[in-house]
Amino acid sequence: LHSPLSFLPCPHSALESFSTGIRLVSISFANRFIVPKFISIDYEASNTSIEISATLSSTGTVQCGAFISLPANLNEVSRQHFSGISNSKNISVVRINNLQQMTVYTIVCYVSKMGLITPFLD
């Protein structure tokens, strides 16, 4: 223990009096960021667009997509680039444009915060 990178906080004589010892280390982890949850979702549709208004449990970003058949994963939702950041009342508004008239769409939304995701499941 006499190299330039070692450190000995107690003199050798103090360490020699202990033949065995136990060290306990306790580490606790907690989520610093809790992903918001959907409280409610309302919408207003026109012939070629839909506006989704989502109330969240806390601030976050809502991303939505319109699909004729269900998407395989949430990456397909994010690739459509329809999103809205919540305001001071935790309400996020997302508008999806350029929809085809007389077509049935499934709207899929999820909320994210700091890279964590909560999908909307009804």
PEWO-V711603 format. One record per residue. RES is the residue in three letters. SS is DSSP state (H for helix, E for strand, L for the rest). PHI is phi in radians with two decimals (* if undefined). PSI is psi in whole degrees, -180 to 180 (none if undefined). Layout:
res:RES ss:SS phi:PHI psi:PSI
res:RES ss:SS phi:PHI psi:PSI
This chain:
res:LEU ss:L phi:* psi:26
res:HIS ss:L phi:-1.96 psi:23
res:SER ss:L phi:-1.44 psi:163
res:PRO ss:L phi:-1.13 psi:-16
res:LEU ss:L phi:-1.76 psi:3
res:SER ss:L phi:-1.73 psi:160
res:PHE ss:L phi:-2.46 psi:129
res:LEU ss:L phi:-2.16 psi:102
res:PRO ss:L phi:-1.28 psi:-20
res:CYS ss:L phi:-2.08 psi:149
res:PRO ss:L phi:-1.15 psi:156
res:HIS ss:H phi:-0.95 psi:-37
res:SER ss:H phi:-1.11 psi:-35
res:ALA ss:H phi:-1.23 psi:-36
res:LEU ss:H phi:-1.29 psi:-30
res:GLU ss:H phi:-1.20 psi:-20
res:SER ss:L phi:-1.37 psi:-14
res:PHE ss:L phi:-1.82 psi:121
res:SER ss:L phi:-1.57 psi:-32
res:THR ss:L phi:-2.40 psi:162
res:GLY ss:L phi:-2.78 psi:161
res:ILE ss:L phi:-2.23 psi:134
res:ARG ss:L phi:-2.03 psi:132
res:LEU ss:L phi:-2.01 psi:134
res:VAL ss:L phi:-2.21 psi:131
res:SER ss:L phi:-2.14 psi:126
res:ILE ss:L phi:-2.20 psi:130
res:SER ss:L phi:-2.03 psi:140
res:PHE ss:L phi:-2.07 psi:144
res:ALA ss:L phi:-2.49 psi:149
res:ASN ss:L phi:-1.25 psi:122
res:ARG ss:L phi:-1.46 psi:-28
res:PHE ss:L phi:-2.11 psi:119
res:ILE ss:L phi:-1.73 psi:129
res:VAL ss:L phi:-1.20 psi:131
res:PRO ss:L phi:-1.09 psi:155
res:LYS ss:L phi:-1.98 psi:155
res:PHE ss:E phi:-1.30 psi:127
res:ILE ss:E phi:-1.58 psi:-47
res:SER ss:E phi:-2.73 psi:157
res:ILE ss:E phi:-2.35 psi:126
res:ASP ss:E phi:-2.08 psi:158
res:TYR ss:E phi:-2.59 psi:158
res:GLU ss:E phi:-2.38 psi:121
res:ALA ss:E phi:-1.91 psi:146
res:SER ss:L phi:-2.10 psi:-169
res:ASN ss:L phi:-1.09 psi:-37
res:THR ss:L phi:-2.24 psi:11
res:SER ss:L phi:-2.66 psi:166
res:ILE ss:E phi:-2.47 psi:139
res:GLU ss:E phi:-1.99 psi:122
res:ILE ss:E phi:-1.86 psi:130
res:SER ss:E phi:-2.05 psi:114
res:ALA ss:E phi:-1.96 psi:127
res:THR ss:E phi:-1.66 psi:127
res:LEU ss:E phi:-1.91 psi:163
res:SER ss:L phi:-1.30 psi:-22
res:SER ss:L phi:-2.80 psi:-180
res:THR ss:L phi:-1.14 psi:145
res:GLY ss:L phi:-3.09 psi:-178
res:THR ss:E phi:-2.02 psi:128
res:VAL ss:E phi:-1.77 psi:131
res:GLN ss:E phi:-2.10 psi:138
res:CYS ss:E phi:-2.34 psi:160
res:GLY ss:E phi:-2.58 psi:154
res:ALA ss:E phi:-1.92 psi:129
res:PHE ss:E phi:-2.35 psi:142
res:ILE ss:L phi:-1.38 psi:-37
res:SER ss:L phi:-2.16 psi:157
res:LEU ss:L phi:-1.04 psi:141
res:PRO ss:L phi:-1.26 psi:154
res:ALA ss:L phi:-1.27 psi:-31
res:ASN ss:L phi:-2.76 psi:174
res:LEU ss:H phi:-1.27 psi:-16
res:ASN ss:H phi:-1.08 psi:-35
res:GLU ss:H phi:-1.13 psi:-33
res:VAL ss:H phi:-1.18 psi:-49
res:SER ss:H phi:-1.15 psi:-28
res:ARG ss:L phi:-1.18 psi:-19
res:GLN ss:L phi:-1.38 psi:-16
res:HIS ss:L phi:1.06 psi:39
res:PHE ss:E phi:-1.88 psi:110
res:SER ss:E phi:-2.58 psi:164
res:GLY ss:E phi:-2.64 psi:139
res:ILE ss:E phi:-1.64 psi:137
res:SER ss:L phi:-1.17 psi:150
res:ASN ss:L phi:-1.59 psi:-168
res:SER ss:L phi:-1.14 psi:-18
res:LYS ss:L phi:-1.72 psi:12
res:ASN ss:L phi:1.10 psi:33
res:ILE ss:E phi:-1.90 psi:128
res:SER ss:E phi:-2.04 psi:133
res:VAL ss:E phi:-1.99 psi:128
res:VAL ss:E phi:-2.17 psi:129
res:ARG ss:E phi:-1.99 psi:125
res:ILE ss:E phi:-1.87 psi:119
res:ASN ss:L phi:-1.86 psi:175
res:ASN ss:L phi:1.08 psi:38
res:LEU ss:L phi:-1.46 psi:150
res:GLN ss:L phi:-1.42 psi:135
res:GLN ss:L phi:-1.11 psi:151
res:MET ss:L phi:1.03 psi:33
res:THR ss:L phi:-2.15 psi:138
res:VAL ss:L phi:-1.58 psi:125
res:TYR ss:L phi:-2.04 psi:149
res:THR ss:E phi:-1.80 psi:126
res:ILE ss:E phi:-1.69 psi:125
res:VAL ss:E phi:-2.04 psi:128
res:CYS ss:E phi:-2.26 psi:152
res:TYR ss:E phi:-2.52 psi:158
res:VAL ss:E phi:-2.00 psi:141
res:SER ss:E phi:-2.35 psi:156
res:LYS ss:E phi:-2.72 psi:123
res:MET ss:L phi:0.95 psi:37
res:GLY ss:L phi:1.49 psi:-7
res:LEU ss:E phi:-1.63 psi:148
res:ILE ss:E phi:-2.25 psi:140
res:THR ss:E phi:-2.22 psi:113
res:PRO ss:E phi:-1.33 psi:155
res:PHE ss:L phi:-1.47 psi:117
res:LEU ss:L phi:-2.10 psi:123
res:ASP ss:L phi:-1.94 psi:none
